Amino acid sequence: MKSKNHSTDRQMATLASLGIRKIHQSVEIELNPVYKGMLEKVLHLVKVEEIN
């Protein structure tokens, strides 16, 4: 994750709901339409990798 500085309150709330709290934190979530929509809103702040 990049820095949350200069992010909107809405983007910071989305990151928190995804479980992302700190820079360089890794979180594993099961992809469903809800999480996919959240990730699209903060894609410029996070790195997404698919694991099998």
FENURNOR-V727954 format. One line per field, one symbol per residue. phi: phi as a letter, one per 30 degrees, with the letter a starting at -180 (. if undefined). psi: psi as a letter, one per 40 degrees, with the letter a starting at -180 (. if undefined). A space follows every 10 residues. Layout:
phi: ???
psi: ???
This chain:
phi: .dddeicded ddddddddjc cbdidcbcbd dbeddddddd dbddcbccbc cc
psi: iiieieiidd dddddddeeh diieihhhih hidddddddd dfdeeihhhh i.
